[in-house]
Amino acid sequence: MLGAWRYRRSGAKQGLFYPPVSVLRPLAGAADNTEENLRSLFSQQYPAFEILLSVHTPEDPAAEVARRVMADFPRIPSRLIVAGPSPLPNAKVWSLRALLPEASYEHLVMSDSDIRHDPHCLSTVIAELEQPNIALVTCPYRAVAGPRFWPRLEALGLNTDFLAGMLTQRFLNGMDFAIGCTLATRKADLASIGGLEMMQRYLAEDFIIGNRLHAKGRGVILSRHVIEHYIGNDPFLKNWKHRLRWARSTRRSRRAGYIGEIFTKPFAISLLMWAVTPKALGLVILALMFRAGVAWSTAFAILEDPLLERCWWLLPVEDVASFVTWCLGFFGKTILWRDRELVIAPDGSFEMEPPPGERLSSS
């Protein structure tokens, strides 16, 4: 809650100089919100920018969506590039590598296809990037889920627990990482840490970019601009595998921080204590009070999340689900990503595909 309070006090930066920007957005498939998300990018109120889009094959359904949107915004310089099938698991970085040489400008904004922006996104993040010694701006997001129960539950967790963890880290140690839904940086800063070629070895390439820039003494900041992240409408099994994938990836990338997440899960722990002794009921009530305070300070005060207003009563259920996933994240190193089973090395990079006999369900 202190971290959220300090973040709200920071205020958005107003720019005096708006350099031209190259926006890089990889595309893969056409979900229900792909076109609207893309249109929000073309609708930016910014003096000069270009948009570079990529697909893996010309037959990708996203290619038709991209051409339609580009035709509706003829005044915005834009190109669609076929990156080819990715030979490596991180297909997103493969696509970004194809786009980067085509970028006309030094300033870059990299954005995922499931992200929707308001018209002032570019002006805000570039103004923040132009502060002294700032090399990277990373944006917080408001998760927007489909109508199914499990995605909505996950969105509640992302908009309260996940953001709370980020703000706690920012409050205690500053930003030594990034989240990759939308990043603003420069070509020279990317090159200083080995470029995108080094990043494609990692599942959480966004975390690595922020971590390496911070290690070089360059500033990484959490933007005051909130974006919308459309997390889909997956059924239980697919949603659970997604959660477990990120839990295992986080444990490998940030071991001490992953263990420290125990302090963000007081409600589930208080329930366990209550199961042992009825005298712990007071701790359950106290944990619920603090949980409500965290939810208000993040999802309400920062993200203005309408989902929490409607489904606040599901927060205890999400806390238990998050705690179970966190516990399972300590075991195994195999993840399922884009229908491929992969092994995560201790540094968070892809080690190799597991042998045929090793299945995700047993790892």
PEZI-V605597 format. One line per field, one symbol per residue. ss: DSSP state (a for helix, b for strand, c for the rest). psi: psi as a letter, one per 30 degrees, with the letter a starting at -180 (. if undefined). A space follows every 10 residues. Layout:
ss=???
psi=???
This chain:
ss=caaaaaaaaa cccccccccc bbbbbbcccc cccaaaaaaa aaccccccbb bbbbbccccc aaaaaaaaaa aacccccbbb bbcccccccc aaaaaaaaaa ccccccbbbb bcccbbcccc aaaaaaaaac cccbbbbbcc bbbbbcccaa aaaaaaaaaa aaaaaaaaaa aaaccccccc cbbbbbaaaa aaccaaaaac cbccaaaaaa aaaaacccbb bbccccbbbb bbcccaaaaa aaaaaaaaaa aaacaaaaaa aaaacaaaaa aaaaaacaaa aaaaaaaaaa aaaaaaaaaa cccccaaaaa aaaaaaaaaa aaaaaaaacc cccbbbbccb bbbbccccbb bbccccccca aac
psi=eeeeeeeffe kkkkkfkjlk kkkkjkkjlj legeeeeeef efgkikejll kklklelffk ffeeeeeeee ffiffjklkk kjflkkflei feeeeeeeee ffkflekkkk klfgkkllfg eeeeeeeefg lkgkfkkkkl ljkklaflee eeeeeeeefd eeeeeeeeee eegljgllkg ekkkaleeee efgfafefff fkeifeeeee eeeefggkkk ljlfkklkjj gahkleeeee eeeeeeeeee eeeieeeeef fefghfeeee eeeefekffg eeeeeeeeee eeeeeefdee fefhjfeeee heffeeeeee eeeeeeefff klgkljkhgk klkklfgglk elkllefjle fg.
